Amino acid sequence: MPINTIQRLLLLCAIAAIATVASAQLEPGQEQQPATARPPLALTGSNLTIDSRLQSLAFSLLKGKQGSIVAINPANGEVLCLATNTPSGPNVGMAIASALEPGSTIKVAQALTLLTSYEVDAGTAVVCERGGTFGGTHVGCHKHMSPIKLKDAIAYSCNTWFLTYFQAMIADRVNYASQDEALTMWNSYMRSMGLGSPLGIDIAGERGGLLPDVDYMNRRYKGRWNERTIMWVGMGQGDILTTPLQLCNLAVTIANRGWYITPHVHKLTASSYKQYSTRHDTEINPIFYPIVVEGMRKAVTHGTAAAVNTPAFTLCGKTGTAENAGHDHSIFIGFAPMDQPKIAVAVYIMHGGFGADLAAPIAALIVEKYLKGSLSKASQARASRLAAKRLFAAQAQSEPKKAVPRPSRGK
């Protein structure tokens, strides 16, 4: 039996075995949206939107690793790739139900929210000399120019910029009467980008992760919280959790400059057409998307993802690293081309290190395969090296994740 057929069957088995969807691993006191309950759908290879070429490549790249690769067509919400791997084999729950810290990938959503709801713009800068001190804790950062403005803060993933202005928004008493009002506004903007609740994919068992609101913060911290309590959310850690599917959909939303269509793995029928063809517009002012897109493009040309830059296509992306007590988790979201994008992708590799170590190069290969139809010889060699990398041993040696993020260095 051809390997592509085997891998397609693995996908179908994973989707069909919804009863085994992985439960999200939450910190004490954290909670997330309940799983969706959808009626079973007929599953055949012919009625799926999955691109078998991408699925095959994704499965090979995930060998020996725990993680997810999700790719979506921004124009219509069709899921092009939904590949997962765990020590016990593929499990679609890893992509649609595992609530994970997004790390610095969330900074693109934070940037859009701050531009819309707080007094920052493209020229707003912050002084950052390899990090800063917040609440008595030193938070490291990458080496970059200082002062640093928003586009470069995205490109070089400046923790100082995002911690500074996220805290400032929550503490703002000029535009908001209270921290409750500020957090409620922040939550509304973020939720409009598809975060905090299930997106509605046509697979049962999807979960919505965690997007903190006033009720959650009051319960978790017994009413004693302020901008310093929640500041880690500004850099994608602590009281915020997302699924790989949500991260890919976030990339879709930015690729489209402000809208998305509910992701789906089944081709549209008369009964599903309306639900899976309706455009969902965000609450973000459309004029702010270009600066974030430019920052994501610069991340690839000069910033944290520069190692995957190529003249073959204009990839825009954002790296992320979720700090972990053992080996950190490698994350990347992106889309290409920069204009009239055809594919958005999210890669989450548990214990994979920095976002640029594994997630970004894997994502670049997925994009190249889709846009070009095949990998160049250099990319084929890179794919072989990535496929040969095994992380399950490192994962087994890792300690359980700490409840409080370890902000010792920039990601």
Sequence and secondary structure as in RCSB ss.txt:
>XXXX:A:sequence
MPINTIQRLLLLCAIAAIATVASAQLEPGQEQQPATARPPLALTGSNLTIDSRLQSLAFSLLKGKQGSIVAINPA
NGEVLCLATNTPSGPNVGMAIASALEPGSTIKVAQALTLLTSYEVDAGTAVVCERGGTFGGTHVGCHKHMSPIKL
KDAIAYSCNTWFLTYFQAMIADRVNYASQDEALTMWNSYMRSMGLGSPLGIDIAGERGGLLPDVDYMNRRYKGRW
NERTIMWVGMGQGDILTTPLQLCNLAVTIANRGWYITPHVHKLTASSYKQYSTRHDTEINPIFYPIVVEGMRKAV
THGTAAAVNTPAFTLCGKTGTAENAGHDHSIFIGFAPMDQPKIAVAVYIMHGGFGADLAAPIAALIVEKYLKGSL
SKASQARASRLAAKRLFAAQAQSEPKKAVPRPSRGK
>XXXX:A:secstr
  HHHHHHHHHHHHHH GGG       TT               GGGB   HHHHHHHHHHTTT  EEEEEE TT
T BEEEEEEE TTS  THHHHT  B  GGGGHHHHHHHHHHHSS  TT EE  SSEEEETTEEEE  S  SSEEH
HHHHHTT HHHHHHHHHHHHH  SS SSHHHHHHHHHHHHHHTT SS    SSTT    B   HHHHHHHTTT  
 TTTSGGGGGT SS BB HHHHHHHHHHHHTTSEEE  BSB   TTTTTTTT EEE SS GGGHHHHHHHHHHHH
HTSTTGGG  TTS  EEEEEEE  SSS EEEEEEEESSSS  EEEEEEETT  STTTTHHHHHHHHHHHHHHSS 
 HHHHHHHHHHHH   HHHHHH     SS   SS  
